Amino acid sequence: MNKKHLAGYVILAAAFTVLGAIAGVKQDAKGPLTTTYAPTDGRPHTAVTNLYATSLNDLAGKPQPLAQWKGKPLLVNFWASWCAPCVSEMPELSELAAKDGGKTFNVIGIGIDSPTNLAEFARKIKISYPLYVGGMGGTDLARGLGNANGGLPFTVLIGADGQVRKTYLGRLKFDQVRADLAKL
């Protein structure tokens, strides 16, 4: 990696850190910023179609089609190893995923970070759900799903029908997430 690319990643990482911190501070007192999407005509949300049309590398570097997650409710968590609120919610998110075991819903994580940083993080912290390398392209996926400001963590609840049911910007409030999952 040349110095220009490294400097670009450092600047982008700093910008995301600042945006995530601002979003986290603003939302901390009242919980994460959530948006509910009501399905209109039963067709999948366009951004969800784009998400399912994407293949991302897993942490071993093997391309994985995200279409494999179609047909069951899906909780997609956009995160980064340098994002403190992201890291702090991961153990509870991992526990939520492990308890269900994919019976009624699935959880995946899309890291907005380098493959090396994500793999190093995963070696230190055991996560029970699949993690994918989104890199900077993951930011575009998140924006399409409603994350206009690019803050992290950003989580999307997608129904089995491909509709975005709810988005959460900032650290998750797990009582709310469990209640939202129960409604599906």
FENWOZI-V536815 format. One line per field, one symbol per residue. burial: 1 if it has 16 or more other ideal C-beta (glycine too) atoms within 10 Angstrom, else 0. Layout:
burial=???
//
This chain:
burial=0000000010001001001100110010000111001000000110110011010101100001010011001111111111101100110011011001000011111111110011101100001111111110011011011110011111111110111111111111100010011000
//
